[in-house]
Amino acid sequence: NSSEMNYYARWFNIVIREMVGLKNFKEEENWIANQFNPPLTESEVRESLINLEKLGLIVRNSKGRLELNNLSLNTNNEVYSSLVALYHKKMLELASNSIDKVPREERELSALCLPVSEVTAKKIKKKIQEFREELLMIVAEDKNAERVYQVNMQLFPLTKKVKETA
């Protein structure tokens, strides 16, 4: 589906979708474009909104206003998986840029470098997944959202597995 591919191919589609849920959201291409730093173009915003509606990720309520739809997309397909990987790379790039561009009080960047076994790594991965679900529940209760934030959590090996020696 080309609409789904477009959704993942352009990282800001995901952000625009979440912006629709902001309490002071304005359905104005110029306003939306200028919420980004650097700003998007109005045509990027227009295409994004059209695509998000086509996919049913945002819908018009009885008053004709856009609102979030709780629909989610399945990303099992290899093409989508590679597009999702591009999205993650872009978010990591934005996280890196935030070190210089976003005041400390508006962001949280921290890291741990830990020696662990494979068993412990699996436990940590499970905890990250549980924490992600917990964050979604916290956000679902927030009826006064004012900004869209990105939360990245990574767990990856920095070294090769040390083999036991006899």
Solvent accessible surface area in square Angstrom, and as a share of the most:
residue,aa,sasa,rsa
1,N,110,0.57
2,S,83,0.53
3,S,15,0.09
4,E,34,0.15
5,M,77,0.34
6,N,76,0.39
7,Y,11,0.04
8,Y,20,0.08
9,A,52,0.41
10,R,93,0.34
11,W,58,0.20
12,F,10,0.04
13,N,5,0.02
14,I,31,0.16
15,V,25,0.15
16,I,0,0.00
17,R,35,0.13
18,E,72,0.32
19,M,7,0.03
20,V,8,0.05
21,G,38,0.37
22,L,22,0.11
23,K,101,0.43
24,N,101,0.52
25,F,16,0.07
26,K,94,0.40
27,E,77,0.34
28,E,96,0.43
29,E,47,0.21
30,N,83,0.43
31,W,54,0.19
32,I,0,0.00
33,A,3,0.02
34,N,84,0.43
35,Q,92,0.41
36,F,20,0.08
37,N,128,0.66
38,P,100,0.63
39,P,81,0.51
40,L,23,0.11
41,T,77,0.45
42,E,77,0.34
43,S,50,0.32
44,E,37,0.16
45,V,0,0.00
46,R,106,0.39
47,E,100,0.45
48,S,2,0.01
49,L,16,0.08
50,I,94,0.48
51,N,14,0.07
52,L,0,0.00
53,E,66,0.30
54,K,147,0.62
55,L,18,0.09
56,G,17,0.16
57,L,1,0.00
58,I,1,0.00
59,V,53,0.31
60,R,110,0.40
61,N,51,0.26
62,S,121,0.78
63,K,169,0.72
64,G,38,0.36
65,R,142,0.52
66,L,15,0.07
67,E,74,0.33
68,L,68,0.34
69,N,51,0.26
70,N,149,0.76
71,L,83,0.41
72,S,90,0.58
73,L,36,0.18
74,N,102,0.52
75,T,46,0.27
76,N,125,0.64
77,N,77,0.40
78,E,151,0.68
79,V,70,0.40
80,Y,21,0.08
81,S,51,0.33
82,S,62,0.40
83,L,23,0.11
84,V,32,0.18
85,A,44,0.34
86,L,101,0.50
87,Y,25,0.09
88,H,98,0.44
89,K,132,0.56
90,K,54,0.23
91,M,5,0.02
92,L,80,0.40
93,E,88,0.39
94,L,57,0.29
95,A,27,0.21
96,S,65,0.42
97,N,54,0.28
98,S,18,0.11
99,I,99,0.50
100,D,133,0.69
101,K,127,0.54
102,V,49,0.28
103,P,67,0.42
104,R,190,0.69
105,E,150,0.67
106,E,60,0.27
107,R,57,0.21
108,E,142,0.64
109,L,78,0.39
110,S,98,0.63
111,A,98,0.76
112,L,148,0.74
113,C,109,0.65
114,L,97,0.48
115,P,132,0.83
116,V,71,0.41
117,S,63,0.41
118,E,97,0.43
119,V,98,0.57
120,T,50,0.29
121,A,25,0.20
122,K,143,0.61
123,K,128,0.54
124,I,45,0.23
125,K,114,0.48
126,K,120,0.51
127,K,135,0.57
128,I,40,0.20
129,Q,77,0.34
130,E,80,0.36
131,F,91,0.38
132,R,119,0.44
133,E,90,0.40
134,E,87,0.39
135,L,40,0.20
136,L,105,0.52
137,M,125,0.56
138,I,100,0.51
139,V,99,0.57
140,A,66,0.51
141,E,137,0.62
142,D,76,0.39
143,K,155,0.66
144,N,96,0.49
145,A,30,0.23
146,E,124,0.55
147,R,137,0.50
148,V,52,0.30
149,Y,135,0.51
150,Q,84,0.38
151,V,89,0.51
152,N,46,0.23
153,M,64,0.28
154,Q,87,0.39
155,L,77,0.38
156,F,129,0.54
157,P,118,0.74
158,L,126,0.62
159,T,111,0.65
160,K,184,0.78
161,K,152,0.64
162,V,136,0.78
163,K,169,0.72
164,E,176,0.79
165,T,128,0.75
166,A,157,1.22
